Structures are given as C-alpha cells and as structure tokens.
Amino acid sequence: MARKTIDQMTWTSIYQAYLNKVQRKERSQDELDQILSWLTGYSPEQLQFDSETRTLANFYQESPAWNPAADTVTGTICGVKIQELTDPLMKQIRITDKLVDELAKGRPLEKIRRS
C-alpha cells in the first residue's frame, strides 16, 4: 500500500489531530478555530467542512486570505526551521503546526496572532 504524502492527507484528519492536541492541553475548539481563521481566512464553519476528498494541499490552495502576518512566524517545528523552507505549501503547513503548538503550550491568543 502506497504511503500518502502530507499534502495528500485530508484536511479533516489534520484538523481532528490539531483539535485533539489542543484539547489535551485544556484549550478549546473555539480557540483553535480563531487561530486557524486568522491564519487562513476561512470561517470556523469552513474549517470544519467535513469532506474526505479535501486534501491538505487543496485546503491551503483555496485559502480565502492567507494572513500576511504569518511571515513573522519563525522558529523550529519538527526539527525544521520555518524561515528556511522554500516550498510554499510546506511553509504554510509548518506555520500552522507552529501556531497550533503555541496554542497547546498555553500561549495567549493575542501573541499567537502576532498582535
């Protein structure tokens, strides 16, 4: 059986993993949705759109309004320095991972949104 690359994974499975992570750390779905909406321009309802055919690549390609402040997100996630990534899709994925990690670690929403 062929292994899926990250961009072929469904948004639904990734969203659920993010939600499980933040809830284990006693953060809410509303907080997760606020961060993801700020980053991508999707409404909370659009974030939870349940489609097993919507890939992660499609999710980012169809993003209504990628936030320009996302360029200020730096650091390392999964051993990769975000600022050194050249693939735009992988950079968006890693920025999202970083923000979800910050939420799970208890960082205030205002600081996560770089405001």
N, C-alpha and C positions, 0 to 999 in steps of 0.2 A: 504494500500500500504506500503510495507516494505521500510524503510529508508536506503539509501546507506551509507556504511561507507566510510571514506575518501579514503581508498586505492582502493575502487571500483569506485570512480569517474573517469571520463575521463580526460586524460591529456589536451585535447582540451579545456574543460571548465575551468580547473585550469589556463592554460596559458592565456586564454582570461581574466580571473579575474585579473591576475598579470598585463597584458597589460593595462587594464582599470585603474588599480590603479596607475601605474607609469605615464600614460598619463594625468591623472587628476592633477598630481603634476608636469606637464610640463617636464617629462623625455621621452625619445624616445624608440621606439621598438628596435632599434639597441642597445641601452644601456642595455635594459633588456636581449636581446639575448647574448650580450657579457658576462654578469654576469652568465646567465644560462649555456652558453657554457663552460666558465671557470670552473664552478662547476661540470658539468656532463660529459663533453667531447663530447656532441652532437654538431653538426654543427648548425648554425642558420636555415638551411633548415630542418634538422631533428627535431628541436624544434617545427617547425610549421607544421609538418606532420599531416595532418587532418584525424584522424581516430577516429570514435566514439567507437571503440572497445578497444583502447589502454588505459588501466587503469593507474592510478597513480602508483600503485604497479608495473605494467609492465614497466612503464617509468623508474623507479629507478632500477629495476632488470636488465634491458637491457642497462643501462647507460654504454657508452663506456669506460669512465675513470673518476670515481669519484675522485675529486681533494683531495689529502692528506691534503692540507692546510685548508680544510673545518673543520678539527678537532680543528682549532684555533677559530672557531666561537663560541662565548659564549653569554650569556645574556638570557633575558626572551622574549618569544613570546607567545601571547595569554595566559599569566599567567603561562607558563611552562618554567622552566629553562632548556635550551638546554643541558647543561653539565650533567644533572641528568637523561636524558632519557636513557632507556636501550634497547628499541625496535629499531633496526637499521633502519627500514623503517620510523618510526615516527621521528627519529632523522634527517634523510635526508630531510623529508618534512619540519620540523621546521627550519632547517638550510636554506633551500630555502626560506621559508617565511621571515626569518630574513634578508637575503640579499636583497630580494625584498623590504622590509620595509626600509632598509638603502638607497636603490636607490631612493625610493619615498620621503624620507626625505631630499634628496639633497646631500648625502654623495658622495664624489668623487669616481670614478670607481677604482682608484688605491688602495684606502683604503678598499673598499668593497672586492676587490680581495686579500686583505691582503698582498699587495706587497709594 
